Structure formats: C-alpha cells, structure tokens
Amino acid sequence: MLKHTSVYINHFNIVRGEHHFCEICGKPATGGIHHLEKRGEGKDIPGLLMALCMEHHTMCEDKKVCNQYAKEVHARFILCNPYQHPEKFSERTFLTQKLKIELLYKDS
C-alpha cells in the first residue's frame, strides 16, 4: 500500500478491506488518493489527501479551479468525517458537489 493511501486510511479509521469513497460524489474511490498539492516532502498529511473516483481525480488534475473546489470539499469532509458520522453527508450533499465541480470543469 502506498504511504499516502495508508495515511488517509489510518486518519479516517477505515477498516482494512472496507472501501473508501469519492469525497465529491460518494462513489467508490477508484481514482485513489489525490494529493491536493504537488507531492513532496511533508505532503502526505490528511489535510492534503483526498479520496476521489477516477472521473473527479482527472478533473482535479486537469483544472486548477476544480482542484481548488476539491480543497473546499475536503475541508468540510475532514470536519464531518462521514466514515464515523455518515448522517452528516447526504445524497443531496454529494449530488450538489458533483454538479458544481462538473460546471467548474465545463466553464474553465
């Protein structure tokens, strides 16, 4: 397991074998763990690591505006920790975030 993936899983207390999900849309995080800032020394910390599906990982890599929005989503995600408190993130939350990042991607 990659170091940054291990840091993410340990921070959120994800049970081994349990899948993590995209912080933007709630789908399985098939895109892996995204670095919100360029990789480098000291960058493997929970505040800079975000689980994403492949679609949203690609958007964040392609467009700065999408990555900036992802940072906002991740800040809320860290505070709420839906792995421990799933009631704090609803289908509506994920749908709203998904639509917003798609508009940002399209318009930039």
Secondary structure, DSSP 8 states (H G I E B T S, - for coil): --HHHHHHHHHTT--TT---B-TTT-SB-TT-EEESS---TT--SGGGEEE--HHHHHHHHH-HHHHHHHHHHHHHHHHH-TTT-GGGS-HHHHHHHHHHHHHHHHH-
